[in-house]
Amino acid sequence: MCSKSLYLCNRYRYKMSSIDVSVVVSVYNEAEGIANSYAEFSRVLSTMPESYELVFVNDGSTDATLSILKPIAESDEHVRLINFSKNFGHESAMIAGIDYARGDAIICMDSDLQHPPTKIPEMVDLWKNGFDVVNMVRLERKDATLMNKITSKCFYKFINSISDAKLAENASDFFLISRNVAEVLKKDFRERTRFLRGLIQLVGFTRTTLEYVAQERTAGKSHYSFFKLLKLSFSAISSFSKIPLQLGIFAGIIFGCISLVLIVYSLVMWFLNTPVSGYTTLVVFMSAFASVQMFVIGIIGQYLGYIFDEIKGRPIYIVKEIIEKK
């Protein structure tokens, strides 16, 4: 059987339960809308012929989120609640959900319903047709400002221009992966600094895209500030490209050429007995050079910090408890 189809063999090997679809939902301080989100997830999933589970990952919420989800998990056999010991971040929560999911297809999505649950049946159909990865590509975001749209487009253009791995533009943390892909992520992609929506496009396998429109949040507000998005962007760039580390080489070449021009100019003026007033030129040149030098050192420091995190080998997340119906 295995020689006939590696894909079917692996699906048979990793089928650990009768669950077909696991929906992983990362949750952080979503007390205002989590009950409605649970109801909508359950409504959509209950209409599908596939067996399912809802895996809520409580990422150290400090509001009433846990007290709302706990009785749901204890009473609904389809729901499991992974409760972290503290806040580890959205990426860690998704990794934990994938680690604990028991389905043959695993769908990651947010809890605020901006990722429409109504798209789940289409994603599952594509998986049943043989696709291991289904990337959800955002056509429009209802609550996005003009600045959000510009920065998002620039980010994907930039990272695709400096990276060998080409990421689908407007891809999000809304995707489906097969059990085969999940096993690869569990064993071989355990970076402390990661960009999961990029990793699922890096592992290979058969993949496709599906478009959707991101709705406005049903409740609460986004927990991603500008600086958190900036940090995530640099994490993504450092995970997929070493070109920022090469900026020192490019800067050295540019400033070397400028220095050569200044040397030639100064020598010519000296032979012509024309004094060169070099104070302003020298100050501007040295200031620019020092700024570029400090910028490059900062980039190197960031990469060294990521390496230090990997060497320490601390856990990506810590699970305090798993709550489910007995």
ZIPE-V542941 format. One record per residue. N is the residue number from 1. BURIAL is + if it has 24 or more other ideal C-beta (glycine too) atoms within 12 Angstrom, else -. Layout:
BEGIN
n=N burial=BURIAL
n=N burial=BURIAL
END
This chain:
BEGIN
n=1 burial=-
n=2 burial=-
n=3 burial=-
n=4 burial=-
n=5 burial=-
n=6 burial=-
n=7 burial=+
n=8 burial=-
n=9 burial=-
n=10 burial=-
n=11 burial=+
n=12 burial=-
n=13 burial=-
n=14 burial=+
n=15 burial=-
n=16 burial=-
n=17 burial=-
n=18 burial=-
n=19 burial=+
n=20 burial=+
n=21 burial=+
n=22 burial=+
n=23 burial=+
n=24 burial=+
n=25 burial=+
n=26 burial=+
n=27 burial=+
n=28 burial=+
n=29 burial=+
n=30 burial=+
n=31 burial=-
n=32 burial=-
n=33 burial=+
n=34 burial=+
n=35 burial=+
n=36 burial=-
n=37 burial=+
n=38 burial=+
n=39 burial=-
n=40 burial=+
n=41 burial=+
n=42 burial=+
n=43 burial=-
n=44 burial=+
n=45 burial=+
n=46 burial=-
n=47 burial=-
n=48 burial=+
n=49 burial=-
n=50 burial=+
n=51 burial=-
n=52 burial=+
n=53 burial=+
n=54 burial=+
n=55 burial=+
n=56 burial=+
n=57 burial=+
n=58 burial=+
n=59 burial=+
n=60 burial=+
n=61 burial=+
n=62 burial=-
n=63 burial=-
n=64 burial=-
n=65 burial=+
n=66 burial=+
n=67 burial=-
n=68 burial=+
n=69 burial=+
n=70 burial=+
n=71 burial=-
n=72 burial=+
n=73 burial=+
n=74 burial=-
n=75 burial=-
n=76 burial=+
n=77 burial=-
n=78 burial=+
n=79 burial=+
n=80 burial=+
n=81 burial=+
n=82 burial=+
n=83 burial=+
n=84 burial=+
n=85 burial=-
n=86 burial=-
n=87 burial=+
n=88 burial=+
n=89 burial=+
n=90 burial=+
n=91 burial=+
n=92 burial=+
n=93 burial=+
n=94 burial=+
n=95 burial=+
n=96 burial=+
n=97 burial=+
n=98 burial=+
n=99 burial=+
n=100 burial=+
n=101 burial=+
n=102 burial=+
n=103 burial=+
n=104 burial=+
n=105 burial=+
n=106 burial=+
n=107 burial=+
n=108 burial=+
n=109 burial=+
n=110 burial=+
n=111 burial=+
n=112 burial=+
n=113 burial=+
n=114 burial=+
n=115 burial=+
n=116 burial=+
n=117 burial=+
n=118 burial=-
n=119 burial=+
n=120 burial=+
n=121 burial=+
n=122 burial=+
n=123 burial=+
n=124 burial=+
n=125 burial=-
n=126 burial=+
n=127 burial=+
n=128 burial=-
n=129 burial=-
n=130 burial=-
n=131 burial=+
n=132 burial=+
n=133 burial=+
n=134 burial=+
n=135 burial=+
n=136 burial=+
n=137 burial=+
n=138 burial=+
n=139 burial=-
n=140 burial=-
n=141 burial=+
n=142 burial=-
n=143 burial=-
n=144 burial=+
n=145 burial=-
n=146 burial=-
n=147 burial=-
n=148 burial=-
n=149 burial=-
n=150 burial=-
n=151 burial=-
n=152 burial=+
n=153 burial=-
n=154 burial=-
n=155 burial=+
n=156 burial=+
n=157 burial=-
n=158 burial=-
n=159 burial=+
n=160 burial=+
n=161 burial=-
n=162 burial=+
n=163 burial=+
n=164 burial=-
n=165 burial=+
n=166 burial=-
n=167 burial=+
n=168 burial=+
n=169 burial=+
n=170 burial=+
n=171 burial=+
n=172 burial=+
n=173 burial=+
n=174 burial=+
n=175 burial=+
n=176 burial=+
n=177 burial=+
n=178 burial=+
n=179 burial=+
n=180 burial=+
n=181 burial=+
n=182 burial=+
n=183 burial=+
n=184 burial=+
n=185 burial=+
n=186 burial=+
n=187 burial=-
n=188 burial=-
n=189 burial=+
n=190 burial=+
n=191 burial=+
n=192 burial=+
n=193 burial=+
n=194 burial=+
n=195 burial=+
n=196 burial=+
n=197 burial=+
n=198 burial=+
n=199 burial=+
n=200 burial=+
n=201 burial=+
n=202 burial=+
n=203 burial=+
n=204 burial=-
n=205 burial=+
n=206 burial=-
n=207 burial=+
n=208 burial=+
n=209 burial=+
n=210 burial=+
n=211 burial=-
n=212 burial=+
n=213 burial=-
n=214 burial=+
n=215 burial=+
n=216 burial=-
n=217 burial=+
n=218 burial=+
n=219 burial=-
n=220 burial=+
n=221 burial=-
n=222 burial=+
n=223 burial=+
n=224 burial=+
n=225 burial=-
n=226 burial=-
n=227 burial=-
n=228 burial=-
n=229 burial=-
n=230 burial=-
n=231 burial=-
n=232 burial=+
n=233 burial=+
n=234 burial=+
n=235 burial=+
n=236 burial=+
n=237 burial=+
n=238 burial=+
n=239 burial=+
n=240 burial=+
n=241 burial=+
n=242 burial=-
n=243 burial=-
n=244 burial=+
n=245 burial=+
n=246 burial=-
n=247 burial=+
n=248 burial=+
n=249 burial=-
n=250 burial=-
n=251 burial=+
n=252 burial=-
n=253 burial=-
n=254 burial=-
n=255 burial=+
n=256 burial=-
n=257 burial=-
n=258 burial=-
n=259 burial=-
n=260 burial=-
n=261 burial=-
n=262 burial=-
n=263 burial=-
n=264 burial=-
n=265 burial=-
n=266 burial=-
n=267 burial=-
n=268 burial=-
n=269 burial=-
n=270 burial=-
n=271 burial=-
n=272 burial=-
n=273 burial=-
n=274 burial=-
n=275 burial=-
n=276 burial=-
n=277 burial=-
n=278 burial=-
n=279 burial=-
n=280 burial=-
n=281 burial=-
n=282 burial=-
n=283 burial=-
n=284 burial=-
n=285 burial=-
n=286 burial=-
n=287 burial=-
n=288 burial=-
n=289 burial=-
n=290 burial=-
n=291 burial=-
n=292 burial=+
n=293 burial=-
n=294 burial=-
n=295 burial=-
n=296 burial=+
n=297 burial=-
n=298 burial=-
n=299 burial=+
n=300 burial=-
n=301 burial=-
n=302 burial=+
n=303 burial=+
n=304 burial=-
n=305 burial=-
n=306 burial=+
n=307 burial=-
n=308 burial=-
n=309 burial=-
n=310 burial=-
n=311 burial=-
n=312 burial=-
n=313 burial=-
n=314 burial=-
n=315 burial=-
n=316 burial=+
n=317 burial=+
n=318 burial=-
n=319 burial=+
n=320 burial=-
n=321 burial=-
n=322 burial=+
n=323 burial=+
n=324 burial=+
n=325 burial=-
n=326 burial=-
END
